[in-house]
Amino acid sequence: MPRIPDAVNVVSLDTHALIVAVPLDGPADVSSSLPRPVAADVLRQIADQLAAQPCPTAAATGQPCPIHDEPTAPANEEQPAADWVADVRAALAFNLPEPEPTLASLRDILLDTAPRTPAQALAAARIVLAAHGHELSTVVRKHADDYRAENGVTRGTRGLLTGMHSIRRLLDERADRLAAEAEQQ
């Protein structure tokens, strides 16, 4: 469903020195009353400012983000192949304080633009899915504990609690298997 804007701004080069319009689809449109080199310099300054800002997670926690705030090598040096599996584990550890650390880590991983091999991507996917499986297992355990505390263990609730325990165990086993497969690559 298309989004209808709340307001539309009209600007002109009579009131603005540089106008940049970036549509959702298609190329950006730049209009300027400045000389071309000056406009290019202003755009470079804006790009430098945006590049210097930390990712939202790092800004909120005050710690450098392991995915987005990695130091970059100078342009004339060859960058060594990164260990993406280690980066994914670092992102998971970094996002642990978040309400949904796996989701936050997946966001960080998807925003990472470094080239990776298919094997690295598969190992990373296994690590993320293993972490998510353990998160789901924790949710099931809490739900079962809350249900047990509210309703007690009776002949009628025992089967339900046993089923919840079985589901939690299956989630943990699958997560452990995915983590082990990631280690083997």
TORKOL-4160 file (C-alpha; in steps of 0.2 Angstrom, whole numbers, padded with zeros to 4 digits, m for minus):
185
<pt num="1" X="0000" Y="0000" Z="0000"/>
<pt num="2" X="0008" Y="0017" Z="m0005"/>
<pt num="3" X="0012" Y="0029" Z="0009"/>
<pt num="4" X="0003" Y="0046" Z="0007"/>
<pt num="5" X="0014" Y="0060" Z="0014"/>
<pt num="6" X="0008" Y="0071" Z="0028"/>
<pt num="7" X="0015" Y="0086" Z="0020"/>
<pt num="8" X="0024" Y="0091" Z="0004"/>
<pt num="9" X="0038" Y="0104" Z="0005"/>
<pt num="10" X="0041" Y="0115" Z="m0010"/>
<pt num="11" X="0059" Y="0122" Z="m0012"/>
<pt num="12" X="0067" Y="0132" Z="m0025"/>
<pt num="13" X="0085" Y="0138" Z="m0029"/>
<pt num="14" X="0079" Y="0155" Z="m0025"/>
<pt num="15" X="0079" Y="0150" Z="m0007"/>
<pt num="16" X="0091" Y="0136" Z="m0006"/>
<pt num="17" X="0108" Y="0134" Z="m0012"/>
<pt num="18" X="0108" Y="0115" Z="m0014"/>
<pt num="19" X="0093" Y="0103" Z="m0016"/>
<pt num="20" X="0095" Y="0084" Z="m0016"/>
<pt num="21" X="0080" Y="0074" Z="m0019"/>
<pt num="22" X="0082" Y="0055" Z="m0016"/>
<pt num="23" X="0067" Y="0045" Z="m0022"/>
<pt num="24" X="0063" Y="0028" Z="m0016"/>
<pt num="25" X="0066" Y="0021" Z="m0033"/>
<pt num="26" X="0078" Y="0028" Z="m0046"/>
<pt num="27" X="0092" Y="0040" Z="m0046"/>
<pt num="28" X="0095" Y="0055" Z="m0035"/>
<pt num="29" X="0092" Y="0072" Z="m0042"/>
<pt num="30" X="0104" Y="0086" Z="m0037"/>
<pt num="31" X="0100" Y="0105" Z="m0041"/>
<pt num="32" X="0112" Y="0119" Z="m0035"/>
<pt num="33" X="0115" Y="0137" Z="m0038"/>
<pt num="34" X="0132" Y="0135" Z="m0031"/>
<pt num="35" X="0147" Y="0132" Z="m0043"/>
<pt num="36" X="0149" Y="0113" Z="m0047"/>
<pt num="37" X="0166" Y="0111" Z="m0037"/>
<pt num="38" X="0158" Y="0120" Z="m0022"/>
<pt num="39" X="0142" Y="0109" Z="m0022"/>
<pt num="40" X="0153" Y="0093" Z="m0024"/>
<pt num="41" X="0163" Y="0099" Z="m0009"/>
<pt num="42" X="0147" Y="0102" Z="0001"/>
<pt num="43" X="0141" Y="0084" Z="m0003"/>
<pt num="44" X="0158" Y="0077" Z="0002"/>
<pt num="45" X="0156" Y="0085" Z="0019"/>
<pt num="46" X="0139" Y="0078" Z="0021"/>
<pt num="47" X="0145" Y="0061" Z="0016"/>
<pt num="48" X="0159" Y="0062" Z="0028"/>
<pt num="49" X="0148" Y="0067" Z="0042"/>
<pt num="50" X="0136" Y="0053" Z="0039"/>
<pt num="51" X="0150" Y="0041" Z="0038"/>
<pt num="52" X="0157" Y="0047" Z="0055"/>
<pt num="53" X="0141" Y="0043" Z="0064"/>
<pt num="54" X="0140" Y="0027" Z="0073"/>
<pt num="55" X="0127" Y="0014" Z="0070"/>
<pt num="56" X="0111" Y="0017" Z="0081"/>
<pt num="57" X="0116" Y="0002" Z="0092"/>
<pt num="58" X="0133" Y="0009" Z="0096"/>
<pt num="59" X="0126" Y="0026" Z="0099"/>
<pt num="60" X="0113" Y="0019" Z="0112"/>
<pt num="61" X="0126" Y="0008" Z="0121"/>
<pt num="62" X="0141" Y="0019" Z="0120"/>
<pt num="63" X="0152" Y="0005" Z="0114"/>
<pt num="64" X="0159" Y="0002" Z="0096"/>
<pt num="65" X="0149" Y="m0009" Z="0085"/>
<pt num="66" X="0158" Y="m0024" Z="0080"/>
<pt num="67" X="0151" Y="m0024" Z="0063"/>
<pt num="68" X="0150" Y="m0006" Z="0058"/>
<pt num="69" X="0164" Y="0002" Z="0068"/>
<pt num="70" X="0178" Y="m0009" Z="0062"/>
<pt num="71" X="0194" Y="0000" Z="0058"/>
<pt num="72" X="0197" Y="0001" Z="0039"/>
<pt num="73" X="0213" Y="m0002" Z="0031"/>
<pt num="74" X="0221" Y="0012" Z="0021"/>
<pt num="75" X="0216" Y="0012" Z="0002"/>
<pt num="76" X="0233" Y="0007" Z="m0004"/>
<pt num="77" X="0234" Y="m0009" Z="0007"/>
<pt num="78" X="0226" Y="m0025" Z="0004"/>
<pt num="79" X="0213" Y="m0030" Z="0017"/>
<pt num="80" X="0215" Y="m0047" Z="0024"/>
<pt num="81" X="0200" Y="m0059" Z="0022"/>
<pt num="82" X="0189" Y="m0056" Z="0037"/>
<pt num="83" X="0183" Y="m0070" Z="0048"/>
<pt num="84" X="0164" Y="m0067" Z="0046"/>
<pt num="85" X="0160" Y="m0081" Z="0058"/>
<pt num="86" X="0170" Y="m0071" Z="0072"/>
<pt num="87" X="0161" Y="m0055" Z="0067"/>
<pt num="88" X="0144" Y="m0063" Z="0069"/>
<pt num="89" X="0148" Y="m0070" Z="0086"/>
<pt num="90" X="0155" Y="m0053" Z="0091"/>
<pt num="91" X="0138" Y="m0045" Z="0085"/>
<pt num="92" X="0128" Y="m0057" Z="0095"/>
<pt num="93" X="0139" Y="m0054" Z="0111"/>
<pt num="94" X="0138" Y="m0035" Z="0107"/>
<pt num="95" X="0119" Y="m0035" Z="0106"/>
<pt num="96" X="0115" Y="m0047" Z="0121"/>
<pt num="97" X="0108" Y="m0032" Z="0131"/>
<pt num="98" X="0095" Y="m0029" Z="0118"/>
<pt num="99" X="0077" Y="m0036" Z="0120"/>
<pt num="100" X="0080" Y="m0047" Z="0105"/>
<pt num="101" X="0098" Y="m0049" Z="0102"/>
<pt num="102" X="0097" Y="m0061" Z="0088"/>
<pt num="103" X="0086" Y="m0049" Z="0078"/>
<pt num="104" X="0098" Y="m0034" Z="0082"/>
<pt num="105" X="0113" Y="m0045" Z="0076"/>
<pt num="106" X="0104" Y="m0050" Z="0060"/>
<pt num="107" X="0100" Y="m0032" Z="0056"/>
<pt num="108" X="0119" Y="m0028" Z="0059"/>
<pt num="109" X="0124" Y="m0043" Z="0048"/>
<pt num="110" X="0113" Y="m0038" Z="0034"/>
<pt num="111" X="0119" Y="m0020" Z="0034"/>
<pt num="112" X="0137" Y="m0026" Z="0033"/>
<pt num="113" X="0143" Y="m0023" Z="0015"/>
<pt num="114" X="0160" Y="m0033" Z="0016"/>
<pt num="115" X="0161" Y="m0047" Z="0003"/>
<pt num="116" X="0159" Y="m0064" Z="0010"/>
<pt num="117" X="0160" Y="m0082" Z="0003"/>
<pt num="118" X="0145" Y="m0093" Z="0002"/>
<pt num="119" X="0153" Y="m0104" Z="0015"/>
<pt num="120" X="0155" Y="m0089" Z="0027"/>
<pt num="121" X="0137" Y="m0084" Z="0024"/>
<pt num="122" X="0131" Y="m0102" Z="0027"/>
<pt num="123" X="0141" Y="m0103" Z="0044"/>
<pt num="124" X="0135" Y="m0086" Z="0049"/>
<pt num="125" X="0117" Y="m0091" Z="0045"/>
<pt num="126" X="0119" Y="m0106" Z="0056"/>
<pt num="127" X="0126" Y="m0096" Z="0070"/>
<pt num="128" X="0111" Y="m0084" Z="0070"/>
<pt num="129" X="0098" Y="m0097" Z="0068"/>
<pt num="130" X="0106" Y="m0107" Z="0083"/>
<pt num="131" X="0106" Y="m0091" Z="0094"/>
<pt num="132" X="0087" Y="m0089" Z="0089"/>
<pt num="133" X="0083" Y="m0107" Z="0093"/>
<pt num="134" X="0091" Y="m0104" Z="0110"/>
<pt num="135" X="0081" Y="m0088" Z="0112"/>
<pt num="136" X="0065" Y="m0097" Z="0107"/>
<pt num="137" X="0069" Y="m0111" Z="0120"/>
<pt num="138" X="0071" Y="m0098" Z="0134"/>
<pt num="139" X="0054" Y="m0091" Z="0129"/>
<pt num="140" X="0046" Y="m0109" Z="0130"/>
<pt num="141" X="0054" Y="m0112" Z="0147"/>
<pt num="142" X="0048" Y="m0096" Z="0154"/>
<pt num="143" X="0030" Y="m0099" Z="0147"/>
<pt num="144" X="0030" Y="m0117" Z="0155"/>
<pt num="145" X="0037" Y="m0110" Z="0171"/>
<pt num="146" X="0024" Y="m0097" Z="0172"/>
<pt num="147" X="0010" Y="m0109" Z="0167"/>
<pt num="148" X="0016" Y="m0121" Z="0181"/>
<pt num="149" X="0017" Y="m0107" Z="0194"/>
<pt num="150" X="m0001" Y="m0102" Z="0189"/>
<pt num="151" X="m0010" Y="m0118" Z="0187"/>
<pt num="152" X="0001" Y="m0131" Z="0197"/>
<pt num="153" X="0005" Y="m0148" Z="0191"/>
<pt num="154" X="m0010" Y="m0159" Z="0190"/>
<pt num="155" X="m0016" Y="m0174" Z="0180"/>
<pt num="156" X="m0023" Y="m0161" Z="0168"/>
<pt num="157" X="m0008" Y="m0150" Z="0166"/>
<pt num="158" X="0006" Y="m0163" Z="0167"/>
<pt num="159" X="0004" Y="m0168" Z="0148"/>
<pt num="160" X="0004" Y="m0150" Z="0143"/>
<pt num="161" X="0020" Y="m0146" Z="0153"/>
<pt num="162" X="0028" Y="m0162" Z="0147"/>
<pt num="163" X="0025" Y="m0156" Z="0129"/>
<pt num="164" X="0032" Y="m0139" Z="0132"/>
<pt num="165" X="0047" Y="m0147" Z="0139"/>
<pt num="166" X="0049" Y="m0158" Z="0124"/>
<pt num="167" X="0048" Y="m0143" Z="0112"/>
<pt num="168" X="0061" Y="m0133" Z="0122"/>
<pt num="169" X="0072" Y="m0148" Z="0121"/>
<pt num="170" X="0070" Y="m0150" Z="0103"/>
<pt num="171" X="0074" Y="m0132" Z="0100"/>
<pt num="172" X="0090" Y="m0133" Z="0110"/>
<pt num="173" X="0095" Y="m0149" Z="0101"/>
<pt num="174" X="0092" Y="m0141" Z="0084"/>
<pt num="175" X="0101" Y="m0125" Z="0089"/>
<pt num="176" X="0116" Y="m0135" Z="0096"/>
<pt num="177" X="0117" Y="m0145" Z="0080"/>
<pt num="178" X="0117" Y="m0129" Z="0069"/>
<pt num="179" X="0131" Y="m0122" Z="0080"/>
<pt num="180" X="0141" Y="m0137" Z="0079"/>
<pt num="181" X="0139" Y="m0137" Z="0060"/>
<pt num="182" X="0145" Y="m0119" Z="0059"/>
<pt num="183" X="0161" Y="m0124" Z="0069"/>
<pt num="184" X="0165" Y="m0138" Z="0056"/>
<pt num="185" X="0166" Y="m0126" Z="0042"/>
